[in-house]
Amino acid sequence: AKYSLGMEGSANKIGVGVVSSSGEILSNLRRTFVSPPGTGFLPRETAEHHRAHVVALVRAALDVAKITPADLACIAYTRGPGMAAPLQSVAVCARALAMMW
Protein backbone atom coordinates (compact mmCIF):
# COMPACT_ATOMS: atom_id res chain seq x y z
CA ALA A 1 0.00 0.00 0.00
CA LYS A 2 1.11 3.54 -0.69
CA TYR A 3 0.64 6.42 1.68
CA SER A 4 0.15 10.18 1.64
CA LEU A 5 1.86 12.62 3.98
CA GLY A 6 -0.33 15.64 4.68
CA MET A 7 0.85 18.94 6.17
CA GLU A 8 -1.38 21.74 7.48
CA GLY A 9 -0.22 25.11 8.78
CA SER A 10 -2.79 27.75 7.87
CA ALA A 11 -3.00 29.37 11.31
CA ASN A 12 -1.51 28.86 14.78
CA LYS A 13 -1.55 25.05 14.60
CA ILE A 14 0.75 22.90 12.48
CA GLY A 15 -0.26 19.34 11.77
CA VAL A 16 1.37 16.43 9.96
CA GLY A 17 -0.31 13.13 9.27
CA VAL A 18 -0.12 9.96 7.23
CA VAL A 19 -3.09 8.40 5.43
CA SER A 20 -3.18 5.06 3.61
CA SER A 21 -4.54 4.67 0.09
CA SER A 22 -7.66 3.13 1.66
CA GLY A 23 -8.23 6.25 3.79
CA GLU A 24 -6.98 4.90 7.11
CA ILE A 25 -5.41 7.63 9.26
CA LEU A 26 -2.12 6.21 10.54
CA SER A 27 -0.85 9.33 12.29
CA ASN A 28 -2.15 12.84 12.97
CA LEU A 29 0.25 14.94 15.03
CA ARG A 30 -0.06 18.63 15.90
CA ARG A 31 1.72 21.47 17.68
CA THR A 32 0.00 24.73 18.57
CA PHE A 33 1.62 28.15 18.77
CA VAL A 34 0.43 29.85 21.95
CA SER A 35 1.04 33.57 22.09
CA PRO A 36 1.42 35.56 25.30
CA PRO A 37 -1.95 36.39 26.88
CA GLY A 38 -3.71 39.31 25.26
CA THR A 39 -1.43 39.52 22.22
CA GLY A 40 -2.98 37.16 19.67
CA PHE A 41 -0.83 35.31 17.19
CA LEU A 42 0.99 37.18 14.46
CA PRO A 43 2.04 35.75 11.08
CA ARG A 44 5.82 36.04 11.54
CA GLU A 45 5.90 34.43 14.98
CA THR A 46 3.49 31.74 13.90
CA ALA A 47 5.62 30.91 10.86
CA GLU A 48 8.73 30.72 13.07
CA HIS A 49 6.89 28.27 15.32
CA HIS A 50 5.93 26.12 12.34
CA ARG A 51 9.49 26.09 11.00
CA ALA A 52 10.82 25.13 14.44
CA HIS A 53 8.51 22.10 14.73
CA VAL A 54 7.80 20.80 11.22
CA VAL A 55 10.83 18.50 10.86
CA ALA A 56 10.21 16.77 14.20
CA LEU A 57 6.51 16.41 13.36
CA VAL A 58 7.28 14.84 9.98
CA ARG A 59 9.72 12.38 11.54
CA ALA A 60 7.26 11.51 14.32
CA ALA A 61 4.33 11.11 11.89
CA LEU A 62 6.33 8.63 9.81
CA ASP A 63 7.44 6.77 12.96
CA VAL A 64 3.90 6.54 14.36
CA ALA A 65 2.64 5.31 10.98
CA LYS A 66 5.53 2.81 10.84
CA ILE A 67 6.54 3.83 7.32
CA THR A 68 9.55 5.38 5.61
CA PRO A 69 9.73 8.15 2.99
CA ALA A 70 10.07 5.44 0.32
CA ASP A 71 6.52 4.30 1.16
CA LEU A 72 5.00 7.69 0.28
CA ALA A 73 3.06 8.18 -2.95
CA CYS A 74 2.67 11.92 -2.42
CA ILE A 75 3.07 14.86 -0.07
CA ALA A 76 0.12 17.21 0.33
CA TYR A 77 -0.10 20.59 2.04
CA THR A 78 -2.63 23.31 2.72
CA ARG A 79 -2.40 25.99 0.06
CA GLY A 80 -5.00 28.23 1.71
CA PRO A 81 -6.95 29.99 2.92
CA GLY A 82 -5.05 31.10 5.97
CA MET A 83 -2.19 33.27 7.16
CA ALA A 84 0.37 33.73 4.37
CA ALA A 85 3.60 33.35 6.36
CA PRO A 86 2.65 30.09 8.14
CA LEU A 87 1.21 28.67 4.91
CA GLN A 88 4.41 29.51 3.06
CA SER A 89 6.58 27.86 5.73
CA VAL A 90 4.71 24.58 5.41
CA ALA A 91 4.60 24.76 1.59
CA VAL A 92 8.36 25.23 1.37
CA CYS A 93 8.93 22.24 3.63
CA ALA A 94 6.49 20.04 1.68
CA ARG A 95 8.12 20.96 -1.62
CA ALA A 96 11.62 20.36 -0.26
CA LEU A 97 10.64 16.94 1.09
CA ALA A 98 9.00 16.03 -2.22
CA MET A 99 12.20 16.90 -4.07
CA MET A 100 14.41 15.00 -1.61
CA TRP A 101 12.25 11.89 -1.39
N, C-alpha and C positions, 0 to 999 in steps of 0.2 A: 504493500500500500504506500502511496505517496502522501505527503503532508504539506500543509500550508502554514507558514509563519505569518501571523498578523501583528501589526504594530499600530497603536493608537496613541496620539498625543495632542489632541486638539485643544485642551485646556489645562487645568492644573493636575490632571492625573495622566500618567503614562502607563500603558498596558501592553503586554506582549503575551501572545498565546499561540498554541499549536492546535490545528484541527486536522483530522484525518479526511481522506477523500470521501468517506461515508458520512461525514458531518460530526463525528465524535470529537468533543472538546477534550484534548489531552492535557493541556495546561492553560492557565489564564491568570497571569501574575500582574500585579499593579503596584505602583508607588505614587503617593500623592504629595504634591508640593503644598505645604502649609505655611502661609505667610504670617508675619507677626499680627497679633490681634489689632483689628481696626484699620489695616492697611490694604487689604485685598491682594490679589495676585496680579503682578504685572508681567507683560510678555517676556521681557529680557530675563528676569529672574526665573520665570517658569521654564523657559528654554534651557537655561543653565542647569536647572534641576533635572530636566529630561536627559540632557547630554551626560550628566554625572551618573545617571542610573541605567541608561539604556543597554549598555554592554552587559552588565551583570544580570539584567532582566532577560536578555536574549539567551545568555548561557544557562540561566536557571530554567527558563521555559523549555529549552531543549532537553535538559537533564530530567525535569519532571515528566516530560513526554517520553523519555527514554529513546530519543532519536539523535541522529547526528545531522550536520548540514547536508551531507550527501543524500539524506532521505527526503529532503524538501523538493517539492515540485515548483513552488513559487513563494515569493515574499510579498505580502500586501501591506499597505499602510493607509492611514486616513489622509486624504487629500484636502478635505475641508467639509463643512465649514468649521471655523474655529479661529483661535489666535494664531496669527501668521508665524511668529518666531518659534513657538513650540511645534507647530506643524512642520515647519522647515527643518528643525532639528531631527525629527523622527524620519522625515522623507530622505534626508541626506544619509542617515544611518541605513535605512532600508535599501537605498540604491547602492551604497558601498558594499553591504553584505551580499546583495544580488550579484555584483560584479566579482566579488572574491569567491563566492561559493558556486 
